[in-house]
Structure formats: C-alpha cells, structure tokens
C-alpha cells in the first residue's frame, strides 16, 4: 500500500519540497560558473549531501574534483576545510591536538584543545588513499558519529557535516587502499570521467581568460538541515524497500537469490548499509526532482554509485577482466530484483 505524501508532512512539506527542487537547480547554475559538464557527479554530490551521507570521488588528476567540492561548499554557504592527505599526516593533524596554555594573570598552565580541520561542514579529504591506515582511521569516528574523541574528551562536529574524499585510480605506488570498513562509510562512489570534446573546449576557453567567476550562496546550513529532514520524510512503498533489500542481498555470494555470476566473481557482497543508502538515495533523488514519493527508477539511478565500492571481486573476476562496476551494472540491469 502506498503512503499519502500529504498526510506525511502536509502543505508545509510540499512547499519545502518545491524550494528544494528550485534550490537544486539554482545551485547547479551557480556551480556551472566554474565547472563545465560533470552533471551526474554534481547531482551525486547533492544526493549525498541531502541524505546526510559522505561521497568518494574517483578520477584522474586535473578533472576538477577539488574545485567541484569547494564550489559546492561556497554555493551552500557552508564552512569548508581541505585536508591534503600525505604519507606523513598524523591523526592529530586531522582531529586536533592539545596544547599547553599559560594564564598570564595567575601563571598557571592548563591544556587547551585546538580543533583540527575536521571541524567544518564540508571536509575535502584530498587523495585520501595517500595516507597510512592509522590516519585514515581518524576519519571513521567523525564520519559515523559526527564527533571526535581526543585525550578522553568527546567533541561534537558542526552540523551539517560531510566528508567528500577524492582518490586517484591509476597511481597506486605509495598509496594505502581504503579498507572495506571505511569504504562502507561512504554512501556513494562517484566516477569523475574525462569531459567530452565540446566540454573540454569550453573549459579551455573559460579558464584561460582574465575573468573571475564568482559564486553566490543558494542555501545556508539551517536550510540544508531542514531539507535533510524533509528527505527522510519522503515516503516509499513497501515494494521499493523490498526491491532495494533484494538488490543488496543479490550481491552476496552463496545467498539463495544470488545469480550465478555473483557466486563466480564476487568474494564479498554489500552489507545492510547498502540497502539503507539505496532507499535514502532514492528519496533524495526524488526530492531533488520535486517529487513527493520515490520510485524504482530512483533506486536504479543511485544503485551503481551505492554498490560498486562495496563489492569485493575475487581472482576469477580479475582473470576474466570483470571489475566490480561491471558486475554491479549487470546485476542492476537484470530484472530479478524487481520481481
């Protein structure tokens, strides 16, 4: 049985939904002042932001990943912080550290916590696979709990809070691949591809001149938090939930419903977070279009970005030159999970 969206939130929610759809278009228009093309990636980032999730952008250098994220932060009027991950980066360089501070009036000394760059609304973790696991792990608590523990004290991060990380897929020497536990914290993996010829010509024309392109803010932090709550109130039918759970479970080898190619090529499938993010991503996708209810097409649109970094392909897949993305694409295009 399908829920009635007006009963869920009333007229106020419908007005907010219209504001959200308009704000999405306004935001994309502002970002286009600096970014040419990459609409799918930009919409993916907005999907993660409106869902309260984190995103991993994978692409070769020079495609504008960093500029894309910083421009979105500017258009959302959010506090932005960039962390350049390097092999010598320590956890305290991210979370912050305690220093000794002297009170000149009394002469007494005390410890004072100095916040690190993680204390921002949007944190760009640039080349996140460049730093050792010890430092990568410093992001785990922040991404999951939105808080940081240092010297026995817990500090809450500002809301809204997102980690948008970048990763270079071709340069693997001197890198530390993210463990599956940390990859699972990212709601979406977004592939940043080369621009088309026309887009590349536009990029060259627009970036080799002397004109400075400004970006105006579209939303602030309070607006964004309100819209995140709206996204969670978007109704989905029981059949949508069932389809999302079925799709996630079909990625797991040895499951009764797993297709033969999953059993052949996959070592580990997606966990329950994938099911949650499939539904939450579908809700955000519908809300950005101004629709008060998510459907199966919304699940399909976010499925590849939700699943591909959660599948671990085995040696047979490597021998057959089948990537996790290939396997996910074949699974999503099948009809079995829709039944």
Phi, psi and omega in degrees: 000135183270134180286151177271117185295331180291324178292331182292314185228348179078188184296326180299319179294322180294323176294319179294324178297318177295320177299319181297313180298319178293320180295323178300314180293319178297320181294316178298322178296320178293318181295328180295345175298335182238335185246128177259127179073210178058034183299318181298320180292317180298317178293326177295318177298316179296323177300314179296316182297314181289338178272352184077021182254180180247156182227146177246118180261122183245122180185160181289162181298151173091007182262005174087022182297312181295315180297323179300312183291315181294326179290319177298318178300320179292319180291336177267359180055046180248155176289125187245140178221135178247131176243116177273109183283129180224163182299336182261008180288133180256157179305321181293338176292339180263309188277330184119173183212162177267137176237158177271125181242134181258132175275111185292337180286319184254342183081000180278153179247147178212160178275138178231131180276126178255117184296141177270183184292350178292341181277076178208170178282313177242120180250119175269111176265091188280127183053059187298338180274009179273349186248153183295161182305327181301319181279324175303321183294339179297337179280339189300308181296320180297318182291322185272316187257349184058040177206163182229137176249126179218129179053039177082356179254143179254130182241129180277140179276155181294150177250141357286160182224128179221143168252121175245109187254152175241154181210136178268119186278349187255332182262104186251351178288133179073021179245165181233097183306139180296134177292158183302324181298325180277323176302324182294339179287338178279124180297315185229145165250121185249125180273120178264111187260167175298146177287161173289171181299314180298318179296320181293323176297320178295320179300314181296317180297318187279338185256359180252009177260188185255004183280131177266125185260113181270159179234129178265146180286141181253319180226159172246182185299318181295318177300317183295317178299318179298320180287330174297318178295323178298316180303319180290339178273353176297125183281150171228147180283164178299327181292327178292315178299316181298319180294318180297315179295319179299315180299315180296318182291333179290346177279353187263117179299149180078354173291148181303323184268001182290130177294165183297323182290336174290313177299329184280322191247352186248131176273315179223139179259187182283146179268188183299334178300327179298317178299317180297315183286332175298316180287315181295320177295322177296320178298314180296321180297317178294317181298322180294335176272359180079018181262135185276010179206139179273151179227185184295327178298325177294319177298316179300320185294330182259352191299314184297317180293331179283325192263327195296329180272001180258350177268136175250109180284150182262187182293328178297321178294319179296319179294325180273003181057044177250119179272166177300325179294318178300315182295316179296319180299316179297320181293316182295325181284345177288162183259354189296323183284348180271349186281000000 
